[in-house]
Amino acid sequence: METLKIIKIGGNIINDTGALQQFIEGFSKLKGLKILVHGGGNSATETSQRLGLEVKKVEGRRITDQETLDVITMIYAGKLNKTIVAQLQANDCDAFGLSGADGNLIQSVKRPVTSIDYGFAGDIVQVNTSLIETLLKEAITPVFCALTHNKQGQLLNTNADTIASELAIAFASTYSVELFYCFERNGVLADISNDNSVIDALDSQAYQTLFQQGKIADGMVPKLDNCFSALRKKVTKVCIGKPEMIFDSNSIHTILQL
């Protein structure tokens, strides 16, 4: 079965011009089929603050009112997505920038209001793979930003980790899918204040223990939830760490296991 690498990049790498350029150079040289998913929450936060908009998060997830959605659309689908695509083209990697609304690729529903109203946040209900398959067969790399739609004209802010996971799950029956979550840390840490305290291999039971102890919190929680969801649905490999792990299997990173 042919291998498909799905790589999500986020954290401070997106904001660091040098780190982003280094990643893009390495990513462009990767052989085989690949999809890139990018976040951009830090950039959206900075822009919101410059505009005087309050930034609200609950358990690592952003509360998205209409003004925040406007900022996210500008930053995610506009500046960041097109900058990344342009830099990939400069490195001879033919890329196509996408949101979930393009080609009806990723359809979501607005997250129901329970004890928390997340606003215009999307929960994915369908991934349509045929157009993505066409791009891959033409050696074009899809580059997804963290926006989906509800097929009723409404854009929805959707966690980029979730998009990467759902894409991986959608292709798991036709490819051997390897899912990588890249950010500025070495992996999942046993001690958030010590970047050397990387957990080499993390299973779902150990994750629950660390979560209950408060050692895993905030944005790492939805990231790991997505990791284990992908593994349960036949994704071959899931890793978290710095981008080097994609190019060097001996580098420090965390491998997820059920």
Beta strands, then each sheet from edge to edge (+ up, - down):
strand 1: 3-9
strand 2: 33-38
strand 3: 57-58
strand 4: 61-62
strand 5: 95-98
strand 6: 106-110
strand 7: 122-127
strand 8: 141-144
strand 9: 147-149
strand 10: 155-157
strand 11: 176-182
strand 12: 201-203
strand 13: 237-241
strand 14: 254-257
sheet 1: 5+ 8+ 2+ 1+ 11+ 13+ 14- 12-
sheet 2: 3+ 4-
sheet 3: 6+ 7-
sheet 4: 9+ 10-
end
